[in-house]
């Protein structure tokens, strides 16, 4: 650890400010390359990993990254429990691919802690990049010439899965912009006349997110949307007034959803409301598949209760008939790829992959974070801004209860937000 002069400290603060912008941008956008047909290292996911690693190491060496052991040790213990799952892993390559994202979760957590910015800069960056990502999603969803141009820069696996979902009447988007609605609401509702431009951008971004949620046909996205809108309003203004705003906002959304449905502006002719209320053969099959995935995960965990079957090895432990069923078919893709490699529930996924030891690490880690955030909400009544970041973090956690979660786009955002929450608590007097 080096001694730092005021000039060096100021330089590090500048580097951290630029790094926050770049890192947040890289983890929010789809996995894209900076050049068409680029080598894999230049894709945004890998660049984000490299940048985060450099930022954490630099801040540690300069003595600018400190954290209480109670917030670091559970994370290290969780990683250890995932490491032990290699004991019964059949496919080591799949294990390493998943383990890499688990390991980098710690770096993104520390990165969020190191890069927490002053409130005004934080809002400007988050709102700007969220709006940019929403525009990217809208272009992709338009199914036009422009969406094909963007796909040229995107990872081929991402494009393959996107096209596959489009054929099923859905739009794939794992960036979950709905989770950032509380921060956008904070920018809109706070009594600050100097930030009219940010208020307008935030409002338009929420409109875009609302449209994306509707046409995506993802029920989880709607759940997260409602969760963030309700708590966003509840924490922003007086609870009694907040309930009125929540009611009016949701009624407004239902009207917009109904209008969009009636004028058929959606390329797939499908939407999230039809997924909820229309009970057809496909929906019944999906429900049965979900239950089957959970049952398979439970049985895998019981087959190796201590260490599990290994990270990333869910697919390898399915029966042969299930393996065939969970691969894409030729009409939907130029090459076959695995559709389902996770039981769509983070707790059962952990039990299957890393056994009871992994479940212990999982519950300890998230339990301590839940305690931290509940105490923060109760004791810091005036820190509405901090509460909004907390809501965004737990919105991502809710996603993991209903969907796959061991992959970069999810874990990088989850742990970066958690680090920002702790960074907000630790540096409150400077923010």
N, C-alpha and C positions, 0 to 999 in steps of 0.2 A: 504494500500500500504506500503510495507516494504522498509527500507533502505538496500541497497545492497553493500557489500564490493567488491573490485576487484576480490577476489577469487570466491565469489558467482556469480558475473557477468560472469566470465569465465566459471564457471560450467553450468550456464544457457545457455550460447552460445553453449556449447558442447551438452547439452540436446536438444536444438533446432536443431542442425545439425543432430543428430540421428533421431529426430522426423520428420524432413523434408523428410528424406529417407524413413522411415516407412510409413508416411502418404501418400506420393506420390505413393508409391508402392501399398498401400491398395485401393486407389481410382482409380488406373489405371487398375488393373487386374479385371477379371470378379468376380462376387460375389461368392467367394470360402471359404471353411472351412479349418482350419489348421489340422483337423482330419476328416477321412471318417465318414459319417453319424453323424456329430457333432451336438450338440445343436445349436440352431439358433444364440445365442449370440456370438459364436466364428466364425461366418462368417465375411469376410473381411469388408463388409459394416458397420456392427455394431462396429467392432474394430476401424475402421476409425473414426466413430462418437465419440467414447469414447476418443481416442487419441487426436482428434482435440479439444474436450471440455477441457481436462486436460491441453493441451498446451496453450490455450487461457487464462484460469483461472490463470495458473502459471505465464504467462507473464504479465497479468494485475496486479496481486498481487506484482510482483517484479518491477513494474513501467517501464517495457520494451516495453509495447504495447501502443502506442499513435497514435491517428488519429484525423484529423480535423473533426469537427462536420458536415461539408458539405458533407463528404463522408460516414458518419454513419447514420445521421438523415433520409435521403431518404430511406435507407434500412429498418430502423425501421418503417417508415411510410408505406412502401410497405407491411411489415409483418402485420401491423395493418389492412390494407385494406383486406388482406387475412383472418385475424381473424374474421372480421365482416361477411364474407361470410357464417359462420356457421349458420346464421339466418335462411336460407331456405334450409339447407342441409337435405336431406332425410335419407342418410346413414351416421351416425356419425362415424362409424368405418372407412369408406372410407375417410371421411374428416380428421380424425386424422392421418391416414397413409400418406396422401399427405401433411398435415400441418407440420408433423414432418420433412419432407425433406425441406420445406420452412424455418422453424425455424433454422435448422442446416446449411442452406445456409449462414446465418450471421456468424456462427462460422467458417465455411470454409473460408469465406472472411477475417475474422480477423486472422485466422490461416495462410493464405497466406501472410498477412501483417506482422505477427510476424516472420514467418520462411523464409522470403526472404534471400537467401544466397549470398555469394560472387560469382562472375561470373563463375570462374573455377569450383568450387564445384557444383554450380547449373547445369552447362552443363554436368558434369560427371554423376550426379544423373539422370537428365532427359533423357539423351541419353541411359544410361544403362537400366533404368527401361522401357523406351519405346521399346528398342530392346527386352527385356525379354517378354513384353506383345505381341509384334509382333510374337515372337516364339510361345507363347501360342495360339494365334489366328490361326497361320499356322497349328499347331498340331490339333486344333479343326476342322479346315476346311479340314484336310486330310481324315476324315471319316475312320480312321483306329483303330487298337487296342489301340494305344496310346491316341487317342482322347477319347475313352471310359474310359480309366484310369483317365484322367483329369476330366471327367464328374462326376466321383464318388465323387470328392471333391466339386463339384459345387452345388449351390442352385437348388433345384428340379424345381422351377418355371422357372428359367433361362434355364435349360436343356430342359424343356417342350417346351418353346417358340423357342429355338434353333432348336430342332428336327422338330417342326411344319414348320418353315421357310425353313428348308432343303427339306422337302417334296414339298414345293412350288418352288423349284429351286433357293433358295436364302440362303445366309449365314447371320445369325443374329450376329451382333457384335456392342455393344453400347459403346465401348471404344474410338472410333473416333481417332485413331492414326494419321489420316490425318491432324488433327489440329496442330500437333507438328512438321510438316515438316519445318516451318520457323526456328525453333530452331536448327533442324538438318542441314539445309542449312547454317545457321550461322557458325556452327562448321566446316563445309566443306570449306566454302569460305573465312573465315577470314585468313589473312596472318600470320599464326602461325605454324612454323615447329615443335614445341615441342609436338603438339597434333596429330601426325600422326595416332595413334591408334584410337583416338576418331573420326577422320575424316573417317577412314575406316569403323568403326562400324556405324557411321551416314549414310554413303553411302549405306551399306548393308541393314540398317533398312529402308531407303527410297525405296529400291528395293522391300523389303518385303511388305511395305505399298502399293506400286504400284500394286503388285500382288493381295493383299487382296482387294483393291478397285475394281479391275477388276472382280474378281470371286464372289464378294459379291452380285452383281446384285442390289446394292443400288444406285440409281441415286443421292441421297443426298450426299453420300460419294464422288462421282465424282465431284459434285459441290464444296464441301469443299476442295477436292484435288486441283482442278484448282485454287480456291481462294487463298489457302496458297502457292502454287507454284509461282503464278504470283506476289503476294505481297512479298513473301519471296525473290525472285530474285530482284524485284524492289527496295526493301529497302537495299539489301545486297551490291549492286554494282551500279555504275553509271547507270542512267535510260536508256540511249541510249544503253549501252552495255547490260544492263539487258534485254531489249526487245529481243536482239539477243539470249541470253541464254534461255529466256522463250520460244521463238519460237523453238529452237533446242531441248529443253527438252520435249516440248509437242509433237513434231514430233517423237522423240525417243519413247515416251510413246505410241503413236498411232501404231508405228511399233511393239513394244512389245505386245500391246493388240491384234493386228492382228495375230501375230505369236501364241500367247497363244490360241486364238480362233480357229486357223486352226489346231493345233495339238491336241486339245481337252484334255487338261490336267486337266480339271475341273470336279470334281465328279458329279455335278448337270447338266453338259452340258449346262450351262447357264452363261451369263456374263452381265456386266453393259451396254455394247454396244447394245446387243440384246434387253435389256429393253428400250433403247432410240429409236432405229431405227426400231424395229420390231413391227408393229401395228397389234396385234392379239386381239382375243376376251377378253383374260385375262387383257391386258393392258387397253382396253376400259372400262372394268368393274371397274378397279382400279381408272381410271380417274373419272368415275361416282360416285364411292364410296367417293373419296376425296371431290368432290363438295357437296355430300350429308352430309358429316361430317361437313364441313364449314357452310352449310345452317342450320344444326341442332344447331350448336353452336350459330349462329346469332339469331335464334328463341328462344333459351334458355335464352340468354342475354336479349332479348326484353321482355320475360315473367317475368323477375325479374331484371329490369334495374339498380337498385341502388346497391344491394348486390350480385346479381347473384344467381345461384342455389347451390353454395357451392363447395369448393375445393374437388376434387376427386369424384364429383357426376355427371359427364357428362353421364356415362353409365346408372345411375339410372333414368335419365330424358329422355332417348330415348324411342321411342314407342316400344311396345312389339315385333313387327316383326323385328325391328332393333336390339333389344337385342339378339334375337335368332340368327340372321345373324352374329352378332359380337362375337359369342362364337366359340371356336374350335370344330371341329366335331370328332367323335370317331376314324375314320381311322388315324387321324394325332396325336392323343394323348391318353394316357391311362386314362386321366381324362379331363373333359372339363374346359377350363379357358377362361377368357375374353380376346379377341384379341385387341379390340379397346376401350379405355376409355378416349380418348382425340381427339379433332378435327384436330390434326396435324398442328397447328399454334398457337404459344405462345400468340399472341395478341387476337385472337378470343377465345382461351382457357381461357384467363384471363377475357374477357368480359362475357363468359358463366358462369364461376365459381364464379367471384367476382364482376361482374357488372361494371358500370362506375367508381365507387370508386376504384376498383381494376385496371382498365385501367389507371386511373390517377396516381396511385402509380407506375405502371409498366413503363409508359412513362417518369415519373419524374426520376426514378432510372436509367433507361438505357440512357435517354437523358443526364443526368449529366455525366455518364460514357463515353458517346460518345464525349461530349465536352472535358472532361479531356484528352481522348486519342488523339483527333485531335490536341489539343494544344500541347500535348507532341510530336507528330510526327513533327509538324511544328517548334517548338522551340528547340528541342533537336536533331539537324541534325546528330550529331556524335554518338548518342546513338542507334546504329543499334541493339544491343542486346535487349534493352528495347522495340524497335519497334516489334521485333519478338514475344515477349510475348504478346504484344497488338494484333497482327494478330491472334495468337492462341486463345485468348479470343473471338474475334469477329467471328472466325470460328465456335466456339461452339454456339454463338448466332444465326448465320445463320442456323445452324441445327434446332434450336427451331422454326424457321419460317415454317419448312416443316415436322416436326415430333413431337411426344409427348415430353413433357419436364419436367413434374412434377414427377421426379423419381430420386433416389439417384445417379446412375452412371453419369447422366447428370449434375444435379445441383451441386454436390460436385466438379466436375472439372471446371464448369463454374465459380463458386464463388471463388474457390481457385486460379484460374488464375487471376481473377480480383483483388484479394488481393495481388498477386505477382506483378501485374502492379503498384499498389499504393505503395507497399513496395519498388519497384525499384525506384520510384520517390522520396519517402521520405528518402531513405538511399543511394542515388546516390554517395555521397561522400565517402561511406564506401564500395561500391561494385565495 
